[in-house]
Amino acid sequence: MSLKYRILTILGLCLVSVWFLFPRNVTQRERGPDGLLHDVTFRRVPLQQGLDLKGGTYLALEVNDSAQRIPSDQKAEAIDRALKVVRTRIDGFGVSEAVVQKQGNDRIVVQIPGIQDPERARKVVEEVAVLEFKITDKTQALERALPRIDQVIKQRGLTAMAGAAPAAPSAASKGLQGLLTTADSAKKTDSTAKKDSANAADSLTVQPGGAMSSLLQQGQMPGEFLIDADKVATIENYLADTAVHAALPPGKDFVPGTDSIVLQGKSYKYYYLVDSKPIITGDYLREARPNQSPEGTIVEFTLSNEGGRRFRTETGRHVRDYMAIILDNRVMGRPPVINSAIGTRGQITMGGKDLAAAQDLALVLRAGALPVPLRVAEQKVIGPSLGEDSIRKGARAAIIAVVMVILIMVVYYRFSGLLAVGGLVLYVLFTLAALSGFDAVLTLPGIAGFVLSIGIAVDANVLIFERIREELNHGKTVRTAIDEGFRHAMPAIIDSNVTTVLTAAVLYQYGTGPVKGFAVTLIAGIFAIFISCIFVVRTFYLLWLQRSRGAQTLSI
């Protein structure tokens, strides 16, 4: 390649590198102090900072297989499928530069730099998000099964609790509304259902009976029950017993609700008996968005065309029935009555929760359900002060290393050392541009790898300069010595750098987090060596030879 094209190539690489590193306006969705997502525009250098530099939250997730239902040989595949869902959720959480990756065969590592609410991130990651629509029971199946359930509890020797408090007057039922409306049924009302609900509220009484039946009160709609909040733990202990669970009506599930009500100064939780088979699941969900309505905070959802056809058919069969919206085995709000067949659109009312909770629910619904339940095995919160300290120490180490290298090269190799320093400056530029272009995350070990690669870059020039000295000592001209020096030093440079790249590749493949950051910067630096310390420095020599018109001596 002629000298002209060499210079143009170097200038082109410099311009591209500057473009990659030039500060630019970046718009991203971030959570504000109010907990809501907002579009934020700011100007920054496009170099991603890792968790140890910026601070944030570290989560290690494992499969929660307490029931031992997942075979050990299938856990790795389950983790792979869960990885995609977790990554989608974190990407939509409103933070930048998050890292979600697999660690080993049974763990997912989540690193979220700069997050201010780690508990919310933990909830979003752990939530299974299985969405189901089920019809509440209208056959009084639980009432008929209660004597048998009470007998099983007595036979099993489970502790029986005292009866619940008396019921509240009918005024306590005012303002209770359904939690799902659609474009097809929102304009219609069911006056008969309202009248029946009011009558049910007037007759809300504590039912006498055994251990289980004494804790239940009939609700305002078919399949709805109220339980004293202080007795919820007792009910859950009963239901956790396999014999008691088997005594429940066949084809039915007894699930808790998210809503509660205060009657005569006591808090009651809602429970519902629903069909085990859902009429539709969240697999058909296409879109979910938070919104505000006169009913409060809602999540509007849209089903696919196939899901809409199935939903319309199933809801058409259950007109005047009540439909429970169940997320992770909990009824969201109170089941609404189906006034007419429902199509592809609907909404979930959040029952007094804020817009941030609606945003989180919409996010997990869009990302889809986890194929397996996950639990947080390890959680760390790294403060921003640690990140600032890491940056300061890393920058100091890098500056000291560069200054020492420059002094050694200039003092020992003189003019040739100055040429090597020029190549080193472009090496730093090319390496940082490569890291920015590939969206690499810069971590503290990554800075260490960058400093190490500076020494490796200079090592290539040392090999070349020593070879040039040998050629000059053999009486060869300056131009011949430079050409022979580069040619004979290349095999040693290639061998040493290829072995380093292979080692770094192994670290990148099997390492995680900071280890990967070290490997990425090392690999990027080594590739930059061949451009800056070989191509660029040789171009400097050729330019000097042309301007000195065949110099007879070389300062090296």
C-alpha positions as CSV (number, residue, x, y, z in Angstrom):
1,M,0.0,0.0,0.0
2,S,1.3,3.4,-1.0
3,L,2.1,6.0,1.7
4,K,-0.9,8.2,0.5
5,Y,-3.4,5.4,1.0
6,R,-1.8,4.5,4.4
7,I,-2.3,8.1,5.6
8,L,-5.9,8.2,4.3
9,T,-6.7,4.9,6.0
10,I,-5.4,6.2,9.4
11,L,-7.3,9.5,9.0
12,G,-10.5,7.5,8.2
13,L,-10.0,5.3,11.2
14,C,-9.5,8.3,13.4
15,L,-12.7,10.0,12.1
16,V,-14.7,6.8,12.7
17,S,-13.4,6.4,16.2
18,V,-14.1,10.0,17.1
19,W,-17.7,9.5,15.7
20,F,-18.2,6.5,18.0
21,L,-16.9,8.4,21.0
22,F,-18.5,11.8,20.3
23,P,-21.1,12.7,22.9
24,R,-24.6,12.5,21.7
25,N,-28.2,13.0,22.9
26,V,-29.6,9.8,24.3
27,T,-33.3,9.3,25.1
28,Q,-34.4,6.5,27.4
29,R,-37.1,5.6,29.8
30,E,-36.2,6.0,33.4
31,R,-38.0,5.9,36.7
32,G,-38.4,9.3,38.4
33,P,-38.7,10.1,42.1
34,D,-42.4,9.4,41.8
35,G,-41.7,5.8,40.7
36,L,-43.1,6.4,37.2
37,L,-41.4,5.9,33.8
38,H,-40.5,9.1,32.0
39,D,-38.6,9.9,28.8
40,V,-35.3,11.4,29.8
41,T,-32.9,13.0,27.2
42,F,-29.3,13.7,28.2
43,R,-25.9,14.0,26.5
44,R,-23.2,11.4,27.2
45,V,-20.3,9.6,25.7
46,P,-21.6,6.3,24.4
47,L,-19.4,4.1,26.7
48,Q,-21.4,1.8,29.0
49,Q,-20.4,1.7,32.6
50,G,-20.7,-1.5,34.5
51,L,-22.2,-2.2,38.0
52,D,-19.0,-1.7,39.9
53,L,-18.4,1.8,38.3
54,K,-22.0,3.2,38.4
55,G,-23.4,1.4,41.4
56,G,-26.7,-0.4,41.4
57,T,-28.3,-3.8,42.2
58,Y,-27.0,-7.3,41.7
59,L,-29.4,-10.3,41.7
60,A,-28.6,-14.0,41.4
61,L,-31.7,-16.0,40.4
62,E,-32.2,-19.8,40.8
63,V,-35.0,-22.1,40.0
64,N,-37.4,-22.3,42.9
65,D,-38.2,-26.0,42.8
66,S,-39.2,-26.5,46.5
67,A,-41.7,-29.1,45.4
68,Q,-39.0,-31.0,43.3
69,R,-41.2,-31.2,40.3
70,I,-38.5,-30.3,37.8
71,P,-36.1,-33.1,36.8
72,S,-32.5,-32.1,37.4
73,D,-31.6,-32.8,33.7
74,Q,-34.2,-30.2,32.6
75,K,-33.2,-27.3,34.9
76,A,-30.6,-26.1,32.5
77,E,-33.2,-25.9,29.6
78,A,-35.6,-24.2,32.0
79,I,-33.0,-21.6,32.9
80,D,-32.4,-20.9,29.2
81,R,-36.1,-20.2,28.6
82,A,-36.4,-18.1,31.7
83,L,-33.4,-16.1,30.7
84,K,-35.2,-14.6,27.7
85,V,-38.2,-13.6,29.8
86,V,-36.1,-12.0,32.5
87,R,-34.1,-10.1,29.9
88,T,-37.3,-8.8,28.3
89,R,-38.6,-7.6,31.7
90,I,-35.4,-5.9,32.7
91,D,-35.0,-4.2,29.3
92,G,-38.5,-2.7,29.8
93,F,-37.9,-1.7,33.4
94,G,-36.6,1.7,32.6
95,V,-32.9,1.3,33.3
96,S,-30.0,1.5,30.9
97,E,-26.9,-0.8,30.6
98,A,-28.5,-3.7,32.5
99,V,-26.7,-7.0,32.2
100,V,-28.7,-10.3,32.2
101,Q,-26.7,-13.4,31.7
102,K,-26.6,-17.1,32.5
103,Q,-24.1,-18.3,35.1
104,G,-23.3,-22.0,35.0
105,N,-26.3,-24.2,34.3
106,D,-28.6,-23.3,37.1
107,R,-28.3,-19.5,37.8
108,I,-29.2,-16.2,36.1
109,V,-27.2,-13.1,37.1
110,V,-28.9,-9.7,36.8
111,Q,-26.9,-6.5,37.1
112,I,-28.9,-3.2,37.1
113,P,-26.6,-0.2,37.3
114,G,-28.0,3.0,38.9
115,I,-31.4,1.6,40.0
116,Q,-32.9,3.3,43.1
117,D,-35.6,0.7,43.9
118,P,-34.0,-2.8,44.1
119,E,-37.1,-4.3,45.8
120,R,-39.3,-3.3,42.8
121,A,-36.7,-4.9,40.4
122,R,-36.7,-8.0,42.6
123,K,-40.5,-8.2,42.4
124,V,-40.6,-7.7,38.6
125,V,-37.9,-10.5,38.1
126,E,-39.5,-13.0,40.5
127,E,-43.1,-12.6,39.4
128,V,-44.1,-15.7,37.4
129,A,-46.9,-13.8,35.6
130,V,-49.2,-16.6,34.7
131,L,-52.4,-14.9,33.6
132,E,-55.7,-16.9,33.6
133,F,-59.4,-16.0,33.2
134,K,-61.7,-18.4,35.1
135,I,-65.4,-18.5,35.9
136,T,-66.4,-18.3,39.6
137,D,-68.4,-21.2,40.9
138,K,-72.2,-20.8,41.0
139,T,-73.2,-24.3,42.1
140,Q,-72.4,-23.8,45.8
141,A,-69.9,-26.7,45.5
142,L,-67.8,-25.5,48.4
143,E,-70.8,-25.1,50.7
144,R,-71.7,-28.8,50.1
145,A,-68.0,-29.9,50.5
146,L,-67.4,-28.0,53.8
147,P,-68.7,-30.8,56.1
148,R,-66.3,-33.2,54.5
149,I,-63.4,-30.7,54.7
150,D,-64.2,-30.0,58.4
151,Q,-64.1,-33.8,59.1
152,V,-60.8,-34.2,57.3
153,I,-59.3,-31.3,59.3
154,K,-60.5,-32.9,62.5
155,Q,-59.1,-36.4,61.5
156,R,-55.8,-34.9,60.5
157,G,-55.5,-33.3,64.0
158,L,-55.1,-29.8,62.5
159,T,-55.7,-26.9,64.9
160,A,-59.2,-25.4,64.7
161,M,-59.6,-21.7,65.0
162,A,-62.5,-19.7,66.5
163,G,-65.2,-18.2,64.3
164,A,-64.9,-14.9,62.5
165,A,-66.4,-11.6,63.7
166,P,-70.0,-10.7,62.8
167,A,-70.7,-9.3,59.4
168,A,-71.0,-5.6,58.6
169,P,-74.2,-3.9,57.4
170,S,-75.1,-3.6,53.8
171,A,-73.6,-0.1,53.6
172,A,-70.1,-1.7,53.6
173,S,-70.8,-3.0,50.1
174,K,-71.2,0.5,48.6
175,G,-68.8,1.4,45.9
176,L,-67.7,-2.2,45.1
177,Q,-67.3,-2.4,41.3
178,G,-66.1,-5.0,38.8
179,L,-62.4,-4.9,37.9
180,L,-62.6,-5.7,34.2
181,T,-64.5,-3.9,31.5
182,T,-64.3,-4.1,27.7
183,A,-65.3,-2.1,24.7
184,D,-68.0,-4.7,24.1
185,S,-69.6,-4.6,27.5
186,A,-68.6,-1.4,29.3
187,K,-71.8,0.5,28.3
188,K,-74.2,-2.2,29.6
189,T,-75.3,-2.6,33.2
190,D,-76.9,-5.5,35.0
191,S,-79.5,-4.1,37.4
192,T,-80.6,-7.5,38.5
193,A,-77.1,-8.4,39.5
194,K,-76.8,-5.2,41.5
195,K,-80.0,-5.9,43.3
196,D,-79.0,-9.5,44.1
197,S,-75.6,-8.2,45.4
198,A,-77.3,-5.7,47.7
199,N,-79.5,-8.4,49.1
200,A,-76.5,-10.7,49.6
201,A,-74.8,-7.9,51.5
202,D,-77.8,-7.5,53.8
203,S,-77.6,-11.2,54.7
204,L,-73.9,-11.4,55.2
205,T,-73.5,-13.5,58.4
206,V,-71.0,-15.7,60.0
207,Q,-71.7,-19.4,59.2
208,P,-71.4,-21.7,62.2
209,G,-69.7,-25.0,61.7
210,G,-66.4,-26.8,61.9
211,A,-62.8,-25.7,61.7
212,M,-63.0,-24.5,58.0
213,S,-66.6,-23.5,57.7
214,S,-66.5,-21.3,60.8
215,L,-63.8,-19.1,59.1
216,L,-65.8,-18.4,56.0
217,Q,-68.5,-15.9,55.2
218,Q,-70.5,-15.8,52.1
219,G,-69.6,-12.9,49.8
220,Q,-71.7,-10.7,47.5
221,M,-71.4,-12.9,44.4
222,P,-71.4,-16.6,43.6
223,G,-68.2,-18.3,44.6
224,E,-67.0,-15.4,46.7
225,F,-66.0,-15.7,50.4
226,L,-64.6,-13.4,53.1
227,I,-62.1,-14.5,55.7
228,D,-60.9,-12.5,58.7
229,A,-57.4,-11.2,57.9
230,D,-56.2,-12.6,61.2
231,K,-57.4,-16.1,60.1
232,V,-55.9,-16.1,56.6
233,A,-52.7,-17.9,57.8
234,T,-55.0,-20.6,59.4
235,I,-56.8,-21.2,56.1
236,E,-53.5,-21.4,54.2
237,N,-52.2,-24.0,56.6
238,Y,-55.4,-26.0,56.1
239,L,-55.2,-25.8,52.3
240,A,-51.5,-26.7,52.4
241,D,-52.4,-30.1,53.8
242,T,-52.7,-32.6,50.9
243,A,-55.7,-34.4,52.4
244,V,-57.6,-31.1,52.9
245,H,-56.7,-30.0,49.4
246,A,-58.0,-33.3,48.0
247,A,-61.3,-32.8,49.8
248,L,-62.0,-29.6,47.8
249,P,-64.7,-29.9,45.1
250,P,-63.3,-31.6,42.1
251,G,-62.6,-29.4,39.1
252,K,-62.5,-26.3,41.3
253,D,-59.7,-24.1,42.8
254,F,-59.9,-22.0,46.0
255,V,-57.7,-19.0,45.4
256,P,-57.1,-15.7,47.4
257,G,-57.9,-12.3,46.0
258,T,-55.9,-9.1,46.1
259,D,-58.7,-7.0,47.5
260,S,-59.8,-6.6,51.1
261,I,-62.7,-4.9,52.9
262,V,-63.2,-3.5,56.4
263,L,-66.4,-4.6,58.2
264,Q,-67.2,-3.3,61.6
265,G,-63.6,-2.3,62.2
266,K,-62.2,-5.7,61.1
267,S,-60.3,-6.4,57.9
268,Y,-61.4,-9.3,55.7
269,K,-59.7,-10.8,52.7
270,Y,-61.5,-12.1,49.6
271,Y,-61.3,-15.8,48.5
272,Y,-62.9,-17.3,45.5
273,L,-63.9,-20.8,44.3
274,V,-63.3,-20.9,40.5
275,D,-63.2,-23.5,37.8
276,S,-59.9,-25.2,37.5
277,K,-59.9,-24.9,33.7
278,P,-59.4,-21.4,32.5
279,I,-61.5,-20.1,29.6
280,I,-58.3,-18.4,28.3
281,T,-54.7,-17.7,29.4
282,G,-52.1,-15.0,29.0
283,D,-50.5,-16.9,26.2
284,Y,-52.8,-15.0,23.8
285,L,-51.9,-11.6,25.2
286,R,-50.5,-9.3,22.6
287,E,-50.2,-5.9,24.4
288,A,-50.7,-4.4,27.9
289,R,-50.5,-0.8,28.8
290,P,-51.1,1.1,32.1
291,N,-53.7,3.9,32.1
292,Q,-56.0,6.0,34.3
293,S,-59.8,5.8,34.3
294,P,-62.7,7.0,36.5
295,E,-62.4,3.6,38.1
296,G,-58.8,4.2,39.1
297,T,-55.5,2.9,37.8
298,I,-56.0,0.2,35.1
299,V,-54.0,-2.0,32.8
300,E,-55.5,-2.2,29.3
301,F,-54.8,-5.4,27.4
302,T,-55.3,-6.6,23.9
303,L,-55.5,-10.2,22.8
304,S,-54.4,-11.7,19.5
305,N,-57.0,-12.4,16.8
306,E,-57.0,-16.1,17.8
307,G,-57.3,-15.3,21.4
308,G,-60.1,-12.8,20.7
309,R,-62.1,-15.4,18.9
310,R,-61.7,-17.8,21.7
311,F,-62.4,-15.2,24.4
312,R,-65.6,-14.1,22.5
313,T,-66.8,-17.7,22.2
314,E,-66.1,-18.6,25.9
315,T,-67.6,-15.4,27.4
316,G,-70.6,-15.8,25.1
317,R,-71.3,-19.1,26.9
318,H,-71.0,-17.5,30.3
319,V,-73.2,-14.4,30.0
320,R,-74.4,-13.3,33.5
321,D,-71.6,-15.3,35.1
322,Y,-68.7,-13.8,37.1
323,M,-65.2,-14.0,35.6
324,A,-62.1,-13.9,37.8
325,I,-58.8,-12.5,36.4
326,I,-56.1,-14.5,38.1
327,L,-52.4,-13.6,38.0
328,D,-50.0,-16.0,39.7
329,N,-52.9,-17.8,41.5
330,R,-54.3,-14.6,42.9
331,V,-57.6,-13.0,41.8
332,M,-56.9,-9.4,40.7
333,G,-59.6,-7.2,42.2
334,R,-63.1,-8.6,42.3
335,P,-64.5,-10.6,39.4
336,P,-66.8,-8.6,37.1
337,V,-70.1,-10.0,35.7
338,I,-70.0,-10.9,32.0
339,N,-72.8,-8.8,30.4
340,S,-72.1,-9.9,26.8
341,A,-69.5,-11.6,24.7
342,I,-66.1,-10.0,25.1
343,G,-63.7,-9.5,22.1
344,T,-60.0,-8.8,22.0
345,R,-59.8,-5.8,24.3
346,G,-60.3,-5.5,28.1
347,Q,-58.8,-3.9,31.2
348,I,-57.7,-4.9,34.7
349,T,-58.5,-2.5,37.5
350,M,-55.6,-2.3,40.0
351,G,-57.9,-1.9,43.0
352,G,-56.4,1.3,44.5
353,K,-52.8,0.7,43.5
354,D,-50.7,3.4,41.9
355,L,-49.6,3.9,38.3
356,A,-46.2,2.5,39.1
357,A,-47.8,-0.9,40.1
358,A,-49.8,-0.8,36.8
359,Q,-46.7,-0.2,34.8
360,D,-45.0,-3.1,36.5
361,L,-48.0,-5.4,35.8
362,A,-48.2,-4.3,32.2
363,L,-44.4,-5.0,31.8
364,V,-44.5,-8.6,33.2
365,L,-47.6,-9.3,31.1
366,R,-46.0,-8.2,27.9
367,A,-42.8,-10.1,28.7
368,G,-44.8,-13.3,29.2
369,A,-44.9,-15.9,32.0
370,L,-41.7,-17.5,33.4
371,P,-41.5,-21.2,32.4
372,V,-40.4,-22.0,35.9
373,P,-40.6,-20.1,39.2
374,L,-37.4,-18.3,40.2
375,R,-36.1,-17.1,43.6
376,V,-33.5,-14.6,44.5
377,A,-30.5,-16.6,45.8
378,E,-28.3,-13.6,46.3
379,Q,-28.9,-9.8,46.3
380,K,-26.3,-7.0,46.7
381,V,-26.7,-3.3,46.5
382,I,-23.6,-1.3,45.5
383,G,-23.7,2.3,46.4
384,P,-22.6,5.1,43.9
385,S,-19.8,6.1,46.2
386,L,-18.1,2.8,45.6
387,G,-18.5,3.4,41.8
388,E,-16.9,6.9,42.1
389,D,-14.0,5.5,44.1
390,S,-13.5,2.7,41.6
391,I,-13.4,5.2,38.7
392,R,-11.0,7.5,40.4
393,K,-8.5,4.7,41.3
394,G,-8.8,3.0,37.9
395,A,-8.2,6.3,36.1
396,R,-5.2,7.0,38.4
397,A,-3.7,3.5,37.7
398,A,-4.2,4.0,33.9
399,I,-2.6,7.4,33.9
400,I,0.4,6.2,35.9
401,A,0.8,3.2,33.6
402,V,0.7,5.3,30.4
403,V,3.1,7.9,31.8
404,M,5.6,5.2,32.8
405,V,5.4,3.5,29.4
406,I,5.9,6.8,27.6
407,L,8.9,7.7,29.7
408,I,10.5,4.3,29.2
409,M,9.9,4.3,25.4
410,V,11.2,7.9,24.9
411,V,14.2,7.5,27.1
412,Y,15.3,4.1,25.8
413,Y,14.3,4.3,22.1
414,R,14.5,8.1,21.6
415,F,13.0,9.1,18.2
416,S,11.6,5.6,17.6
417,G,10.1,5.7,21.0
418,L,8.3,9.0,20.1
419,L,6.8,7.2,17.0
420,A,5.7,4.4,19.3
421,V,4.0,6.9,21.6
422,G,2.1,8.4,18.6
423,G,0.9,4.9,17.8
424,L,0.0,4.4,21.4
425,V,-2.3,7.5,21.4
426,L,-4.1,6.1,18.4
427,Y,-4.3,2.7,20.0
428,V,-6.2,4.2,23.0
429,L,-8.5,6.0,20.6
430,F,-9.2,2.8,18.5
431,T,-9.7,0.6,21.6
432,L,-12.2,2.9,23.2
433,A,-14.1,3.3,19.9
434,A,-14.3,-0.5,19.5
435,L,-15.7,-0.9,23.0
436,S,-18.3,1.8,22.3
437,G,-19.2,0.4,18.9
438,F,-19.8,-3.1,20.3
439,D,-21.8,-1.8,23.3
440,A,-19.3,-3.4,25.7
441,V,-19.8,-2.7,29.4
442,L,-16.8,-1.1,30.9
443,T,-16.1,-2.5,34.4
444,L,-13.2,-2.1,36.8
445,P,-11.6,-5.3,35.7
446,G,-12.2,-4.0,32.2
447,I,-10.1,-1.0,33.0
448,A,-7.4,-3.3,34.3
449,G,-7.5,-5.3,31.0
450,F,-7.2,-2.0,29.1
451,V,-4.1,-0.9,31.1
452,L,-2.6,-4.4,30.6
453,S,-3.2,-4.2,26.8
454,I,-1.3,-0.9,26.7
455,G,1.8,-2.8,28.0
456,I,1.1,-5.6,25.4
457,A,0.9,-2.9,22.7
458,V,4.2,-1.4,23.6
459,D,5.7,-4.9,23.7
460,A,5.0,-5.3,20.0
461,N,7.0,-2.1,19.3
462,V,9.8,-3.4,21.5
463,L,10.1,-6.5,19.5
464,I,10.2,-4.5,16.2
465,F,12.7,-1.9,17.5
466,E,15.1,-4.6,18.8
467,R,15.0,-6.4,15.5
468,I,15.7,-3.1,13.7
469,R,18.7,-2.6,15.9
470,E,20.0,-6.0,15.0
471,E,19.6,-5.2,11.3
472,L,21.4,-1.9,11.7
473,N,24.3,-3.6,13.6
474,H,24.7,-5.9,10.6
475,G,25.4,-2.9,8.4
476,K,22.1,-2.6,6.6
477,T,20.7,0.7,5.5
478,V,18.0,2.4,7.6
479,R,15.2,1.7,5.1
480,T,16.2,-2.0,4.8
481,A,16.6,-2.4,8.5
482,I,13.1,-1.0,9.1
483,D,11.6,-3.3,6.5
484,E,13.5,-6.3,7.8
485,G,12.7,-5.4,11.4
486,F,9.0,-5.4,10.8
487,R,9.0,-8.5,8.7
488,H,11.1,-10.7,11.1
489,A,9.2,-9.4,14.2
490,M,5.8,-10.2,12.9
491,P,5.8,-14.0,13.5
492,A,6.6,-13.5,17.2
493,I,4.0,-10.7,17.5
494,I,1.3,-12.8,15.9
495,D,2.1,-15.9,18.0
496,S,2.1,-14.0,21.3
497,N,-1.1,-12.0,20.6
498,V,-3.0,-15.0,19.2
499,T,-2.4,-17.0,22.4
500,T,-3.6,-14.0,24.4
501,V,-6.7,-13.7,22.3
502,L,-7.5,-17.4,22.8
503,T,-7.1,-17.1,26.6
504,A,-9.3,-14.0,26.6
505,A,-11.9,-15.8,24.5
506,V,-12.0,-18.6,27.1
507,L,-12.5,-16.1,29.8
508,Y,-15.3,-14.4,27.8
509,Q,-17.1,-17.7,27.0
510,Y,-17.0,-19.2,30.5
511,G,-16.6,-16.1,32.7
512,T,-19.4,-13.8,34.0
513,G,-19.7,-10.1,34.9
514,P,-16.4,-8.5,35.6
515,V,-14.4,-11.4,34.1
516,K,-16.2,-10.8,30.8
517,G,-15.4,-7.1,31.0
518,F,-11.7,-7.9,31.4
519,A,-11.8,-10.3,28.4
520,V,-13.7,-7.9,26.1
521,T,-11.3,-5.0,26.7
522,L,-8.3,-7.3,26.3
523,I,-9.5,-8.7,23.0
524,A,-10.4,-5.3,21.6
525,G,-7.0,-4.0,22.6
526,I,-5.1,-6.8,21.0
527,F,-6.9,-6.2,17.7
528,A,-6.1,-2.5,18.0
529,I,-2.4,-3.4,18.4
530,F,-2.2,-4.7,14.8
531,I,-3.6,-1.4,13.5
532,S,-1.9,1.2,15.7
533,C,1.5,-0.4,16.8
534,I,2.3,-2.1,13.5
535,F,0.4,-0.4,10.6
536,V,0.5,3.1,12.1
537,V,4.1,3.1,13.4
538,R,5.3,1.7,10.1
539,T,3.5,4.5,8.3
540,F,5.2,7.0,10.6
541,Y,8.6,5.5,9.6
542,L,7.8,5.7,5.9
543,L,6.6,9.3,6.3
544,W,9.9,10.1,8.1
545,L,12.0,8.4,5.5
546,Q,10.2,10.3,2.7
547,R,10.7,13.7,4.4
548,S,14.4,12.9,5.4
549,R,15.2,11.8,1.9
550,G,17.0,8.5,2.8
551,A,18.4,9.2,6.2
552,Q,21.7,7.4,7.0
553,T,21.1,7.1,10.7
554,L,18.1,6.3,12.9
555,S,17.7,7.3,16.6
556,I,16.6,4.0,18.2
